[in-house]
Amino acid sequence: MKIKPMNKIDRIVIIIMILIGIYLFVSAPVALDDEQQQKGQRIPVKLMFQIVAEENNRIRKQWTKHIVGEGKNVGFHFGENWRKKGEDKGPLPALFLREVAAYLEKSPVSLSLFLGSDFPINRANKFKGFQAEIFQIMKKTNQNQYFFDNEVQRYTAMFPDNVVVSTCASCHNEHPDTPKKDWVMGDMMGATTWAYPKDTLTRDELIMIISELRHAFAKTYTAFVQKSQTFVNKPLVGEQWPVDGYFLPSVGVFMQRFEKSAAESTLNLLLK
């Protein structure tokens, strides 16, 4: 009998189920009554925020280093107007995150993502109100911030967005609209901010969120690959990466590399 291969979503669900199963087995307390047991099976929103933030960090590092950084060395270009017809470009790292956030907004999960700063190139990304106050605290402490934002009625987590690749600093410093021209490695350029309406989640809700987030990563990369095939000089899409020349990995190859990297960190967070 021929066995039908699993699709990507099935694989993600099975992997996450296994990870959560291990987490619940290792951390399981002594037997509780029904009410306590149901409460104990719910997952704190803080843990969910840590998982999605780490997954986002890994995909952005992969995009920034292996596509943008190494891509520029072989002739790829990246810019704000990358979606404009006739522009042979891909999205800058901040725009990659914005695309992911846009796909999340359209997804069935109630998780939102925002990249903010006190010195943004785009004024729409400037922190305001209570979040601006929290960001100033984070700049002093360099610690993640978890809080309930009354202005949006959401549980919120803010994670430092530091310069980890020189390409990011130079790009911002050279931009004609930048309000700050002296970014260096290690500087906190802003923060990725996540918001969710509840303080706990079920296992199924956590699985759905991770699945939808990874789906947003894949759709964002897919949009770039599709755009690349309209370039005057079309890159070959397949197994190879820009480090090998004027190539792009396929969506499957790109996501496989990410999933392999993210699996261990997600498991560690669940066990922690």
N, C-alpha and C positions, 0 to 999 in steps of 0.2 A: 504493500500500500504506500502510495506516495504521500509524504507529509508536507503540508503547505508551510512555507517559511513564514516566520513572524514578521509583521511590519514593525516600523520604528516605535510607534506608540505602544504596541503590545510589549515590546522589549523594555521600554522605559518603565511601564507599569509593573512588570514582573520584577525588574531590578529594584525599584523603589519598595515594592511589597516585601521583598527579601530583606532589604536594609531595615525597614521599619519592624519587620518580624524579629530580626536579631536584636534591635534596640529594645523592643518590648520584653523579649525573653531575658536579656541581660539585666534590665533595670526593673524587672517585675518584683513587687513587694509580696509580702505574705497575703494569703487569701483575704479579700474584703467583702463586705456585703454588697448587694446589687447597686445601691446608690453610689457608694464610694468607688466601686469598680468602674462604673460608667464615667464618673468624674475623672478618675485616674487615667482612663484611656484617651482623654483629650490632650492635645499637644499645645503647649504654650506658644502664643504668637511670637514671642521673642526667639524661640528656636526656629520657627519658620523663617523669620526675618534673617537670621544668621545663615540659614541654608541658601536662600535665594540670593543673598548678598555675595556669598562665596561663589556660587555658580556664575553670577554676573561678573565677578572679578576675573574668573578664569576665562570666560568667553571673550571678555574685552582685552585681556592680556594676549590671548591667542590672536585676536583680530589685529591688535595694535602692533605686535611684534612680527608675526608671521605673514600677515597680509599687507598691512600698511608700511611698516618699516622695511621689510625685505622686498616688498613690492615696488617701492620707490626706487630701489637700487637697480631694478631691471626694466623700468619704464612705465610703471603704473602711476596714475595720478589720482589724487583725492581732494575733495573740496565740498563746500557748502551747497553748491548748486548741482550736485552730482545727478540728481534726477532729471535735470533739464535736458531736453532733446538736443543732441549735437555735442553734449559735454561728455568726453571720454574719461569719466571719473567715477570713483567710488566714494562712499561716505567716510568722513573723518571719524575717529573713535567716539567723540561725543554724539555725533549724528547716528552712529550705529546704535548707541544706547537709546536715543530718541525714537528710532524706528522700533526697537524692541518695546519701549513704553507704549507706543501707538498700537502695536499689535495686542498688547496686554489689555488696553482699554476696550478693545473689541472682543475680547475673549469672555467666556462665561464665568471667570473667577473675578472676585472683587479686590484684586491686588493692583495697586497703582505704583508707578515708578516715576521719579522726577530727579533730574540732575540739576542741582542749583549751585550758586556761587555768590560771593560778594563782589567779584570782579568778572562778571560774565561778558562774553563777546555779544551774545544776544540778550537784550534787556529782559526778555521774557523768562530768562533763567535766573534772575536775581532773587535771592531769598527775601521774603517780606514777613512782617509781623513776628509772631511767636517763633516761627522756624528760623528767622534771622537771629534771634536772641540765642536759640539753642546752638546754632552754627558757631557763634562767637565763643560759646562755652567749649565746643568741640575743638576749636582752633587752639584754645589754651591747654586743654587736657590731652588732645589727640586720642580721645576715647570715643567709641561708639556711643550714641545717645538713643535711649528708648523712652518714649513719653506718649501721653495721650494729648492730641492736638484738638482743643476745644473749637478752634476756628473751622476745622473740617470734620470734626466728630469722628476721628479715626485714630486707632493705635498706630504709632509712627516710629520708625527706626531710621536713624541717620548714620551713614558710614563715611569715613574720610575718603576723599578721592584725591590721592596724592600723585605727583608726577613720578612715574615709574619707568618711563621711556623718554629719552631726550627729544624724540620726535614731537611729543605733545608740547613740551616747553617751547621749542623753537617755533612751532606752528602758531601758538598763541602769541608769542612775542612779536612775530612778524605780521600778524593780522592787522589790517588797516583800522579796524574798529575796536581793537583791544584797549581796555582801560588800564592795563598793566603790561609792561614790556620787559620785566626782569624775572620771569619765572625760571626756576632752576630745579634740578633733580631733588626730589624729596618734599617740595613745597605742597601744601594742601590747596589745591586749585578750587575745590568745592566739596560737594558731598552728594552721594546717591541716597535718595530718600524714598522709603517704601511706606505705604499706608494700607491698613486693613481694618475692616469694621468690627471685628470680634477679638477678644483677648485669648481665645483658645480655638483649636481646630480639631476635627475628627481626622482619623488616618486617611479616609477617602478624600477629604478636602485637601490635605497636604499633598497627596499623590496627584490630584488634579492640578494644583498650583504648579508643582514642579514640571508636570507634563506640559502645561500651557506655556510656561516660561521657556522651556526648551523648544517648544514649537515656535515661539516668537523668535528665538535665536535662529532657528533654521529658516524661517520665512524671511528674516532680514538678510541673511547671507544669500538665500535664493534670489532675492531682488537684485543683489549686486551681480551675481553670476549671470542672470538674464540680461542685465544692463551691459555687461562686458561683451556680450555677443552682438551688440550694436556698435561697438567701437570700430574705428577705421582699421585698427590693428587688433584683431580678435585674439585673445589668449586661448591656448589649448586647455580645455577643462578635463580633468581626469584624476590620476593618482598623484601627480607631482604638484609641488608648492613653489611659490616665487623664489625661494632659496635655490631652486634647481634651474631657474630661468624664467622666461615669460610664460608662466603657467599659473593656473588656478586649480586648487583641489575641488572636486565635485562636492555637492552638498553633503552626500553621504560620507565622504572622506573627511570633510571639515568637521562634521558633527561627531563622527566616530572618535576623532582625536580629542575633542572636547569631553565627550562622555567618559572616555577612559580616564581623563584627568580629574573629572568632577566626582566620579564614583567613590573614590577613597575619601575625599574631603567630606562628602555628604554623610558617609557612614561614620566617620570620626565625630562629626557634629552630633549625630543621633546617639552614639554611644557615650559621648561626653555629657 
